[in-house]
Amino acid sequence: MAKLMTEKPNKQIMGGKEKVRVAAIQAPQIVFNKEKSIDIAIAKIKEAAANGAELVAFSESYIPVFGPYYSSTYNSNSEEWALWNIGLQKNSIVIPSEDTDRLCQACRDAGVYCVMGVNELDDKQGVFTYYNTQILFGPEGTILGRHRKLKPTYNERVYWGEGNGSDLGAYNTNIGRIGMLCCWEHHTVLVRAAQILQGEEFHIANWPGNWTCKGNTPIDITEDPNGCDGNRAARAYAFDSGAFTLSVHGLLRDQDFEPEYECMKDSKDLKYDWAIGGSFICDPFGEYLAEPVLYEDTILYADCEAKLIRAHDAVFDGLGHYSRPDVAQLYLNTDDPANLNTYSARTAIAPEYKKLQEISETFEVKLSKLENLANKLETR
């Protein structure tokens, strides 16, 4: 006989709301002045909230700027290299800090959820590693979570460390489940699948600009929003996940450089002509609710109706009738290593996990098999 649940499941969509207004904030990045960037962000959050938005989102590494616009190499001009990289370090965000406190207060004052893209500086003492990070702020003025990009792309690896599976997920809120990925994580097949399995209702995809890979360089400008693979990836993600998707793209103009960094615009290693925006909002079917906008400092709005999630899932229930967990399953490692020289906290403090290790070593059985068996027993 089938075992029935003892607790009543929560089957509400979007926190029981029939409509939620969201905003994709395409604001200019400032090179390098995080105080000014935060000032702009706070003003934009306030404006979006005044226009009814309950969820707002910014572009990739909005504060203080998307560092990899500058291609740091062994052949870079040493003075330029030092100016750019030290500027980036001095203006990066630590979590928590006075910088995040200001953004927490802004979200509390406005009563909104906000996903902010930042260049994060590791909070551990003596460590100066950066991460490409998305922070989720709540309307109570708290940090609900963060996501560090798992695998930086191409020359991004010169700048950023790698995140881990501990912060890959979705967050329950009073407007629905909110999740996020950075840029080409939307092309990383297993990561993408793992995020979709979290059951998002709102997804934030942030990017550094609008580009094509068809030119003579890995990244070249395109003024066709639909020609950017980021556009296509975000819309495909919306359909596959059944989530309203805010795709927010970076904007950087000549006038957005602080005086100290004006000289960088002439560097052969700085390429930002493709940071022209291209932000949009789409529904769970991947159809535009707010069409892409290029070059403009603007806020895009969309009213997201719960009935569209219901209609999508009636046809394509990716976590239910349109899945085959008996054929294919995904293992997500949610361990959070304290640092490169230690095992995860789970290894250190969980007696059950230590026991599995002992059994694995004694009987020469793969630890992963024992973990999978333990997980199956727990769910019965």
Buried (B, 14 or more C-beta within 10 A) or exposed (E): EEEEEEEEEEEEBBBEBEEBBBBBBBBBBBBBBBEBBBBBBBEBBBBBBEEEBBBBBBBBBBBBBBBBBBBBEEEBEEEBBEBBBEBBBEBBBEBEEEBBEBBBEBBBBBEBBBBBBBBBBBEEEEEEEBBBBBBBBBBEBEBBBBBBBBBBBEBBEBBBBEBBBBBBBBBEBEBBBBBBBBBBBBBBEEBBBBBBBBBBBBBBBBBBBBBBEEEEEEBBBBEEBEBBBBBBBBBBBBBBBBBBBBBBBBBBEEEBBBEEBEEBEEBEBBBBEBBBBBBBBBBBBBEBBBEBBBEEBBBBBBBBBBEBBEBBBEEBEBBEEEEEEEEEEEEBBEEEBEEEEEEBEBEEEEEEBEEBBEEBEEEEEEEEEBBEEBEEEEEE
